[in-house]
Amino acid sequence: MTPTRPPETIVCVECGGTAHLLSYLPPDDSLEPGHPVAYRCADCMDRFDVIWEETEMHEGRPPSNPPP
């Protein structure tokens, strides 16, 4: 299974600049849902702590929701 990795950059919600990943994750490790990930914006210097929530994708199709 391929390790699940956070994106190296995200769009800053404050100024629209580029926020870079601060959190270190070993190359052979993956994230579990609920794991905190930190980013800092290069433009406004705001820090963002994001809770990782993996989106399940199968061959480009949206996640399937099992019936209740």
C-alpha positions in Angstrom: 0.0 0.0 0.0 1.3 3.5 -0.9 1.8 5.7 2.1 -0.7 8.5 2.5 1.1 11.9 2.5 -0.1 15.4 3.0 0.5 18.0 0.2 3.7 19.9 0.5 1.8 23.2 0.0 -1.7 24.5 0.4 -3.4 27.8 -0.3 -3.4 30.1 2.8 -7.0 30.8 3.9 -6.0 34.2 5.3 -4.2 35.8 2.4 -4.3 33.4 -0.6 -0.5 32.9 -0.5 1.3 29.5 -0.3 1.5 27.7 3.0 4.3 25.1 3.3 4.2 21.9 5.3 5.9 22.2 8.7 5.2 18.7 10.0 7.8 16.0 9.5 6.7 12.6 8.4 9.3 9.8 7.8 9.3 8.8 4.1 8.0 5.2 4.8 5.3 6.4 7.3 1.7 7.3 6.5 -0.9 9.4 8.2 -4.0 8.1 9.9 -7.3 10.2 9.9 -7.3 12.5 12.9 -3.5 13.2 12.8 -2.6 16.9 13.1 -0.5 18.5 10.3 1.0 22.0 10.5 1.5 24.5 7.7 3.0 28.1 7.7 2.2 30.7 5.0 5.3 32.2 3.3 3.4 35.6 2.8 1.5 36.4 6.0 3.4 33.9 8.3 0.2 32.5 9.8 0.3 28.9 11.0 -2.4 26.5 10.3 -2.9 23.2 12.2 -5.0 20.9 10.0 -6.6 17.6 11.1 -5.8 15.0 8.4 -8.9 13.4 6.9 -8.1 11.1 4.0 -10.5 11.1 1.1 -11.0 7.6 -0.3 -10.7 7.6 -4.1 -11.1 4.5 -6.3 -10.1 4.9 -9.9 -11.1 8.6 -9.9 -14.6 7.9 -8.6 -15.9 9.6 -5.4 -16.0 7.5 -2.2 -18.8 5.0 -1.9 -21.2 5.3 1.0 -22.5 2.0 2.2 -26.2 1.7 2.7 -27.4 2.3 6.3 
